[in-house]
């Protein structure tokens, strides 16, 4: 068994010896992106398992070890990790846990400390916790962020976005059930195999792969019939995670809808853009400003490549570029609103409405005050300028029942169908006159 090693502050380290023996358990947020990221970590010689468990017991475990005033995503992530360690599926003395740490103003930066406290309370203080962060907050000898590893993770986000954007527009219409998911798995394996040989990580490689991805999804046999399109926005974990939102996308599909979920590239650009806005507003290091300018230029270049690729396939909706979303927010919020999802959440609702997607579910987790301000708090302002918008705010917390959440969404969908019916009547009358 690997020897337990602590640093000067008393933190248990994930060592080189543990890297050989331990299985790292990681929570899931975006199924496609995180599947690719898990495989990228395995290329680094790590043994990783992504947790996809999804049941009420996770909430109960979270409530057992985390204060119920803590934000709901923290409670879920910690509950899922501890439940996995206690499940009997793993040797608790041969597992490590990994969790992201942003280093920003969100309480997500402190999840890691809550997790360690919960492990101690559960008698599992010997389980090491790895921080995945880009802020230099914590380091571990057995988990190092090499440039090659970081490049692979960044491209997993970029490729993940084009796959999800196109897959979401195929799944509701597929003729052979499951064909979309099979194609997703094919591309995850193919891309990661390319990463292994450093293929698909440059400008030419990414354009080539994006074209092939777009060709494959455009070739999927589909039966495109009219469906209600529903945008999904909100706090990042609850918006994307099936565990966090009670399988919201699956529910919308069962209601004969097409779910439309903004990509992760916008959030990445938003986080870098915040650094630039901070320096513009408050002043700061010019070197940091220059580095962030280079970084956001790279992100936006990749987003443009994705948009240009999707544009070549007429049937597919094209995402709005990040800088255009930023312009839409003017008159609603200042760019200094950066906590949680900040002005981007308002921007995503405006992006959808401007694109004719008026039906929107805004996911609101308990304990995320910024999210309520820029999400639920902005709905009235958006409706004042866009009376056609049909936005419902859904609360997600330990006491909220799935049936109540789904009933509220069904009411929104009923309004959407009434609105669609009213629009289609004049068109039908016109056609009658013509005939």
N, C-alpha and C positions, 0 to 999 in steps of 0.2 A: 504493500500500500504506500502511496506517495506521502512523503512527510509534509505536515502542515507548516507553512512558512508565513510569518507575519512581517509587515513592514514596521518602520519606526513608530508610526501612529497606531499600531495594533490592528491594522487591516489584514485579513487573510488574503494571501496572494494566490493567483492561478499560476502555477509554476510550469517550467519546461517538462518536468517529470509528469505532471498532471495532464499535459497536452497529449502524452502517449497513452495514458490509461483512462482518462475521464471522458464521459459523454456530456456535451454541452446541450442543455435544454433551452430553446428559445421560444418566446411567445410569437403568435402569428398576428399580423395586422393586415397586410395586403397579401392574399394567398399567392398570386402570381409572382409579384416582386420578391416576397420573402422566400418562396421556393427557390428562386434563382440565387438569392443571397446565401441561403443555406448551402447550396452546392458550391458557391464561391468560397465559403469558409472551409468546406471539405477539401478544396484544392490547396488550402494552406496546411493540410495535414491534421485538421481538427475533425473529431467525430461529433456530428451535430444532429439533433432531432428537433423538428419543429412541432410544437404542440397545437393540435387542431381540436382538442376536446371542447365540447360545447354543451353544457348542461347546468342545471340550477345548483348543483353541488359546488361549482366553482365560486359562485356568489356567496354561498354559505361559508366556504373556507375563507374567502376574503374577509367576510364580516367577523369571522372568528379571530383573525390575526391583525386586522387593520381597523382603525377607528372609523365608525360609520359617517363621520363628517369629511372623510378624505374623498377626493374626486373619484368618480365611478371608474374611469379607466385604470387608475392605480389599484383599486380594489380588485378589479377583474384580473389584471396582469399578475398581481401578487398571489391572488387566489389560485389562478391556473398553474403557476409555477410550483407553489407549495403542494397543491393537490397532486401534481405529477410526481413530486419527490416522495410523497406519502402513499402513492398508489400501489406500491409493491412491484411495479414494472421495472424499476431500476434499483441498483445497489446505491443507497443514499451516500455511501462513502466513496462512490466512483462517479458522482455527477457534479457538474458546475452549472450555474445559471447565468444567462446573459441578458442584459437590459440596456436600452439606450439612455443616454444622458445628454440633454441638449445644452446645458450650461446657460440657458436663458432665464427669463423671469417666470416661466411656467413652473408649476409645482412638479412637472415631470422630471425636472433636474433632481428632485429629492426622492423619487420612487425608489432609487437604489438603497437609500438609507432606511426607508420604510421596509423594504424587502429584507434587509439584514436584521432589522429589529424583529420582524415577523419570524424569520428563521430561528433566531435566538429563543423567541417565545415558544416555538414549536419543538425546541430541543435539537435543532438542525444547524447550530452555529458553525459546524465543521464543513458546511457546504460553501464553497467559494462562489462569489458573485463577480462577474466580469462587466465592466462598464464599456459600452461601445459609444465613444464620443470623439469629436474632432476638436475639443477645446483643451485637451491635455489635462483633464480633471483627474483621471486615475490611469495608472499604467500597471500592466502585469507581464512578468517575464515570459509566460507561455502564450500570450496573446498580443501580437505586435501588428500594428497597422503599416505594413509595407506599402510602397507606392503602387506596386502591382496589385495588391489586394484592394486598395482604395479605388484604383481604376476599374477593377472588375465590379466592385459594389456600385460605383457611379453608373456604369453602363448597364447594370442590372435594373436600375431605376429607369433609365432611358428606354431600354428595350421593353421593360415591363409596361411602360405607359402605352406604347404603340400596340402591343399585344392586347392589353385590356380595352383600349379605346375601340379597337376593331372587333374584338370578341364580343363585347357588350352589344354591338350592333348586329351580330350574327345569331347569338344564342336564342333570342326570342322568336326567331324566324326559321331556325334550322329545320330541315326536313328529317334528317336522321338525328334523333335525340342523342346527345353526348358527343356529336362530331366536333363541336367547337372546343370542348375540353380536351379531346384527343389531340387536336391541332395545337392547343396551348402547350401540352406536355411535350409534343414533338419539338416545338421551338425552344422550350426551356432547356431540354437535353442538348439540342443542336448548338445553341448559343454558348452554354457552359463548356461543351466540348471544344468549341472555338476558343474560349477564354483560356483553356488549358494550354493552347499553343499560341497564345497572344493574338488570335485572329478576332476581327470584329471590334477592335478597341481603337481604331483610327478613323479618320474622316471618310476614307474610301470604303473601309470595311463596314462602317455603320450604315452608310447610304445603300450599299449593296444588300446588306441584311434586311434593312427596312423595306426595300423594294420587294424582296422575296417574301417577307412576312405579309406585306400588303397583298401581293399576288395570291398567296395561299388563302387568306381570309376572304378575298373577293371571289375566289373560285369555289368556296363552300356552297353546296346546294341549299338554297333558302327559298322560302315562300313569303315574300314581303307583302303583308296585309296591313291595313291601318290599325295601329295600336296607340294607346295613350302613352306618351313619353313623359317620364317622371325623373326630374333631377334630384340627386341626393347630395346634400352639403352638410357641413357641421364640423364639430371637433374632429381632428384628424383620426384618432383611434376609433371613435364610435362611427364615423362616416364610412370607414373602410372595413373594419373587423366584423366578420360574421358573429363572433362571440359578443362583441360590444353592441351590435344593433339588432340582435335576435334574428339573424339571417334575413335582413331587410331586402336585399336584392332578390333572394329566392322567393320571398313573399310577393314582391312586385311582379315577378315572372308568373307566379301562380294566379295573379289577378289580371293576366293578359296585358301586362305593361312592358315597356322597354325602359329599364333603368339606365340613367345617364349619370355617371360619376366622374367629376373632374379628376385629372391626373395628378401624380405626385411631383412632376417636374415643376408645376406652378408653385407648390409649397417650398421646394428647394430654392427656386428663384426668389421667392418671398423672403426666406430666411437670410439670403445674402443681401438682397435689396434693403432689408432692415438696417444692416450695418452701414450701408451707404447713407441712408436717410438719417441715422443717428449722428453721423459725422457732419452732414449738412446742417442739421438742426442745432447740435450741441458742440460741434467742433470735435477734433480728434486727430489721430495719427495719419498723416498723408500717405505713409507706406501701406498701412492697412487699407486705406481707401483705394489705392492703386491695385492692390492684390484682389480686393473684392470686385473691382471693375473688370479685371481680367476673368475672374471666376464666373461672374454673371454673364459676361459676353459668351463664355464657353457654354453655359447652360442654355442660354437663349438660342445659340447657334444649333444645338442639338434639337431643341424644340422646333425650330424652323424646319430642320431636315425632316422631322416627324410629320409636321403639318403639310409640307410640300409633297411628301410621299402619299399621305392619305388623300390629298386633293386629287391625285391621279385616278382615284376610284370614285366615280360619280355618286354611287349609292350611299357613301359613308359621310356622316356628319364630321366636320373638321373642327377641332378645338380652337378656341380663341387664343391668340398669342398673349403672353403674360403682360407685356407693356400696354396692350389694348385694354385688358382687364383693369389694370392700374388706372388708366384714364377714366374708365366708367365710374370709379369710386368718387371722383371729384364732385363736391357738393353734398356728399353723404358723410364722409369721414376724412380726417387728416391722415397722412402717411405715418404719423407718429403712433397711431393705434396698431401696435405690433404684438401685444401679448396674446397668447393662445393662437388662434388663426388670424387675429387682427383684421385689418381692412380686407384681407383676401377673402374671408368668408362672405362679406357683403358683396365683394366683387364677383364671386362665383355665382351668387344668386342673380346679380345683374347680367352676367354673361349669359346665363341660361334664358332669362326673360327676353333679352335682346335677340337671342337666337330663336325665339318662338317657342321655347320650352317653358310654358307658364306654370306647370304643375311641379311643385318642389317640396321635398321633405327636408326640413332643417332639423338635424339630430342634435339634441341638447343634453349632454351628460350632467349629472348632478355634480356640483362643486367647481364647475368651470365658469367663473364669473365673467371673464372677458368674452367667452363664447356666447353668453346670454346677451351681452351688450351689442356685439357686432352681428349676432345672428337674430335671435328673437326680437331684440331691441330695434332692429332696422327694418323689420317686415312692414310696419305701417308706412315708413318713409318710402319704401319701394312701391307699395301699393298706391300711394298717393300719385306717384309719377307713372305707374304702370297698373291701371285698374284691372287689366286682364290677368294679372298674376294671381295664382292660386297656391299660396304657400301655407303649409301646416308645420307647426313646431312640435316635435315629439320629444318628451322627456324620457331619459334613460337613467334609472337609478335602481338600487337594490329592492325597493318596494313597488316599482312599476311592473305591471303584469303585461305579458306579451299580447294577450287578447285585447286589452284596453288600447295599447299602442296600435295594433292592427285595425281596430274599429275606427280610430281617429283617421288613419290613413285611408280606410275605405270611404269615409265621409268625404274626404278631399277628392278621392277618385270619382265619387258619385257626382260631385260638383263639376269635375273635369268632363265627365261624359255628357252632362246637361249642356255645358258650354259648347262642346263639340257638336252636339245635336242641333243647337241653335244656329251654329255657323253653317252646318250642312244643309239646313232647310232652304235658305235663300238660293243656294247653289242648285238644289234639286228643282226649285220652282223655275229658275232660269233655263234649266235643261228641258223642262216640260214645255215652256214657251217656244224654245227653239224647235222642238219636235212637232 
